[in-house]
Amino acid sequence: MKPIIGIIGREDYSYQKRNSISVFENYRKAIINYGGVPILILPPQLIDYYDNSPKDLEKLNDDEKNILIRQIKLCNAILIPGGVKMFEYHKFICDYCNKNNIPLLGICMGMQTMCNYNNDNYNLKIEDGSHKSENDYTHNVTINKNSKLYQILNKENIMVNSFHNYKVSNSGDYKTVAVCDDVIEAVEKKEDLFNIGLQWHPEKNYDKDLNSEQIFKAFIEAAKLYYHE
């Protein structure tokens, strides 16, 4: 059986100027390409997420948390995609996955959620725009050799794309395992089945970049192990 991968929906305002919850196609395609079955995890509160700021919303109640848990339990792994806003439901899902060793892959804002999910960390704006580019390969990332990410890629230095304006102030209860200058580029919990956050976007090059291929393969394999366990 192919493992089910839950992709957390993000707020959008692109369809006929209507609020929507959506997922970019490359996330879906990457999951299918490497042997997973993607499903969309939807937020539980009766609000328009696009029009609201996370700090202005009421906290999740028990019923809303249970809605999320029921969706998570359908899955063998969770992907937290990139985005603009970091809502409580993103953090709750991250926390639940951490407590239950559910394979977790965070990308861009998803990685920032992992660093912020259970603390008062904050993000810092990158003023010079050095990490915002439409190029496939923007800058070099140095990877800690004592990390699961290094075990997956078997490389200490790789070139990555970059599409973010903010960086995390610190990695929270995760270990920083890759950097570019003073920017944290990857975090993980090595002892877990798969619990890795990346600041870059492997889904953009999922079918033409070897490093992206290896990351998604390892993620799907972890989901298969979780399914069988």
N, C-alpha and C positions, 0 to 999 in steps of 0.2 A: 504493500500500500504506500502511495506517495504521502509524505507528511503535509499537513495543513499549516500554512503560514499566514498568520494574521497581520495585516498591514493596517496601521492606525490611520484613520481618515483625518485629513486636514481641512481647515476652513478655506473656502474659495469663493470667488465672486466673478467667475468667468462665463457662466452660461446665461446668456440673455440678461445680464446684470442682475441675476438672482443669487442669493446666498446658497451655497451648496457645500457638501462634504465630499471630498474627492481624493483620488490618488493618481500620481503621475504614471503614465503608461510604462515607463522603463522599469519601475519597481515590479509591476505585475509581470512584465515580460521576463525579467531576470529570474524571478521565482519559478516561473513555468519552465524556462530554458534549462534550469539546473535541477529539475525534478520535483518541485514543490507544487502545491495547490494553493493559490492565493485567495484569501477572503478579506473583506473589508470590516474592520472593527469601528463601530460608530459611537460617537459620544452620547451620553445618556440624558443630559439636561435639556429642558424645553426652552432653549434660547437660540438666537442667531449668533453663532460663534464668530463670524466674520466681523460683525458690528460691535462686539464687546471686547473690552480689555480684560485679561485674566485676573487682574487685581480687583476688578469691580464685581466679580461674580460671587455668588454664595458658594459655600463649600459643598462638596458632594455629600448627599445624605446616604443612609444605609441602602435604600432601595436603588439609588443610582449606582452605588458601588457594586451591588449585586448584579445589576445589568451588565456592567463591565466584566465581572468575574465569569458570568455565564458565557459571554463571548470568548473570553480568554481560554476557558476550558474546552472550547471546540478546537483549539489550536495546539500544534506541537512546537511552535516557535513564534516569536513576535518580531516584527520589523517596525521601528519607529522612524518614519521618514523625515526628510528635511521640511522646513516650513518657516513661518515668520513668528508665530506666537506659541508660547508654551503654556498650555492650560493644565488645570489640576488633573484632568482625566489622563493626560499623558504621563504625569508623574505617578499617579496611582497605578497605572498599568506597569510602569517600570518597577515600582516598589513590589508589586505582586509577583512579577517575574523573578526578581531578586530573591524574594523569600521562598519561592518554590522551585528554584533552579530551572526555570523555563528558558530555553535558548533565546537570546536577545541580541539583535543587531540594531544599533542606532546610527543614523546617518545625518551629518550636519547638525541641524537643530535637534535631531534625535540624540546625537552624542551629547549635546549641551543639556538636554533633559536628564540624561544619565548622570551627569555631573551635578545636577541641581535638584534631583528628585526628593531628597530627604534632608535638605539643609537650607541655609540662607545665602548660598553662593549667588553671585551676580555675573552678568556678562559685560565685557568691555568692548567698546567700538574700536575697530581697527581704522585709524584715521587716515592712513596713507593709501588705502585701497589696494594694498599689495596682495590680498587674498581674494580678490574679486576679478574674475576673468572668464571669457567665453572660450578660452583655449582648452584643448584636451589635456595638455600637460603644462602646468603653471609654475610649480616649484618643487624642490626636493624635500622629502620627509626622511628623517633619521629614526630608525626603529630600534628599540631596546632588544638586544639579543636574548635576554632572559624574559621572553614573553610568548604568549600563544600566537600573537600576530606574526612574530618572527618565525615560529614553527610552521605556520601556514604558508608564508611567502618565501622563507629561507633567504631573505635579503635584508641587509642592514640599511640600505638606502633605496628609495624608489621615487619616481616622479609621479605627481598626482595633479588632478584638476582642482579647482578652487572656486567656490561660488558663495562665499559668506562675508558679511560685514562685521561680524562680532566674534569674539573669542571668549572662552570661559576663564574666569579668574583663577580657578584651581579645579582639580579633578574630583573633589568630594571624597567619597569612600571608594572610588575606583583608583587604579594605579595608572599613571601616565606612562604610555609605552611608545609614543612617537611624538616628535616635535618638529617644528620648522621655526627657527629662531626662538622667539618667546611665545609662540602659539602652540597650544596643546592640539595635536593632530589625531591622536588615538588614545583611548583608555580601555581598560579591560579588568576583569576579575579572572585571573588565569586558572584558579582552582575550579571554576564553574564549567559546566558542559560547553557553553559558548555564551560569552557575555562581553561583547566588544562594541565600542563606539568609535566611529570614524568621522573626522571633520570634513573629509572630501566626499565625492560622490561616485562610488564604484558602479552604481546602476547606470550611469550615463555611458560607460564604456563596457558594459557587462559582456558584450559579444565580440570585443576586439582588443581587450587588454588582459594579459595573462594574470596580473595581480588581482584585478576585479573578478576574473573567473575563479581563481583559487579561493577568494574570500567567500563568494556565494556558494561554491561547492562545499566548503567547510561548514558553512551555516546550515545548508540543507542536510548534510550528513549528521550534524548535531541534532537537528529536528527529527531525523529518522531514529537516532538512538533514544531520544526522549519518547518517541512514539512507542518503541518496543519495550522501554522500561515501564 
